[in-house]
Amino acid sequence: MVDVPLPLISSPGRLEQTAGGRLINCFPEKLPPTAGKPNAYWRVPGLRLWAATEGLRYRGALRVNNQLYVVIDNSVWVFTPSGAGTQLAGTLPGIVPVTMARNNKNPPDIVIVSPGDGASWISPDANTLVQGYPDGDVGQPNAVVFHKGFFIFTYGDGHTQSSDVSSTNINTLKYATAESKPDTLYRPIPLGNGQLLLCGSNSMEAWGGANETGYPFSYVATIGRGIVGPYAIAGHDDGFGKGIYFVGDDFKVSTLDGYTVVPISPPDLDLLIEREPAKGRITVSVYVSQGHGVVAVQGRHWCWEYDTGLKTWHERTSHLVDYWRGLFPVAAFGYWICGDRKSGNLAVIDGLTNTEFGEPLLIEIETGPIGAFPQAVRINSIELYLTKGIGNALGAIPAETDPDISIEVSRDGGQTWSNPRPIKVGRQALTNQRVRASIWGQAQTQGVRWRLRESAPLSFAFMGMDMLTDVLK
């Protein structure tokens, strides 16, 4: 028997013959040394409906004390911890994602910036949405953040503007321009060291200190890497605390170690980013589930996730689409709550939910090529090591009561695949049967690859597989 190695990172390859395996909607979790296999491959957390609206487009959210302010279409909704929502009076312009910030007043001012459509304000006394900024000419900012008592705005021409401390008042003296390069400023981001990161298209600058007059912060250092768009950076979010992550102007995903840029993305993801026609729409978002910090990097038709603890990458898709439906998660009420790319609904990212909005969440694992190159092999059988007896006697028939997996084989290194062969994995508590299948034919010299799939909404893990072959002369 040959132990078939399961991949630790998704590597589709530029061509099938260069692939190292794929992980879709699953991630490896290291098992203790005394376990039967080194890793278990679990399903990614599902999406459990938290609040339904009649809207079509989720644009962003901000937790304010014990409420969640959410922009859906051209309206602002306020949700309580129970998921009950109220729509505020007033209209917010635009259709693109927004940035939102609040100050420390009681009750706080809330500022919303829709790039290209200016800033809007939520009155803390009347709790109504006001189109336009209340105090001073804020112009056309493309983002806002609250940092050390100030609302900080950034602009496409490379300058940044600040409010007065604990106020919405715009002081024309609180103005600065990026020092290093005359590039577009996309976002202001708080750094964990108390400094402010001004993120541009070709560089980022750290600003710190505390000026008594003028712009409240002073230039500290330049980071020679920009970001591809206004939504391509995350990690400063409340509740995350695992570093800053971004898609840089070199078309790589990187993190920051102090002021040093550390690339972390594999070549397959770099190529996807490079080929993305609308790089300004690439989003980077973060969440935490079951102790795992996750960075989601999304294009229009793909999503890859990075596990900050395991330092592994997997792909993520939703049912019948080639992208992940989750968008811009935010920590609130003990959950991570995100929007839905297909509606104006909100969902909890839930490690105990094995579906997305009730739809299947398909695990898929592809191995890299295994063989006896340059000799061909005859594939006698395959046996899987997995969690058996996972059926739910009270669940849906037969998907949950008598679940199965499907197995496909490629005998030419991944260029063509066999029809799927379903194999039962055990009704509830029946764990003593073998999960195996025989007679798979002869493989060419490019090697044997396997594809495993499981979609039943149950707690399930792959752990390993063994293949029995004969080398042919």
Secondary structure, DSSP 8 states (H G I E B T S, - for coil): -EEE---SS-B--SSGGG--EEEESEEEEE--TTSSSSEEEEE--EEEEEE--S-S-EEEEEEETTEEEEEETTEEEEE-TTS-EEE-SS----SS--EEEE-SSSS--EEEEETTTEEEEE-TTT--EEES-SSS-----SEEEEETTEEEEE-TTSEEEEE-TTS--EEEEEEEE-SS----EEEEEE-TTS-EEEEESS-EEEEES--SSSSS-EEEEEES--BSSTTSEE--STTT-S--EEEBTTS-EEEEETTEEEE---HHHHHHHHH-S-GGG-EEEEEEETTEEEEEEE-SS-EEEEETTTTEEEE---TTSSS-SEEEEEEETTEEEEEETTSS-EEEEETT--EETTEE--EEEEE--BSBTTB-EEEEEEEEEE------TTSSTTTTTS-EEEEEEESSTTSS----EEEE--STT---S-EEEEEEEEE-TT-BEEEEEE-SSS--EEEEEEEEEEE--
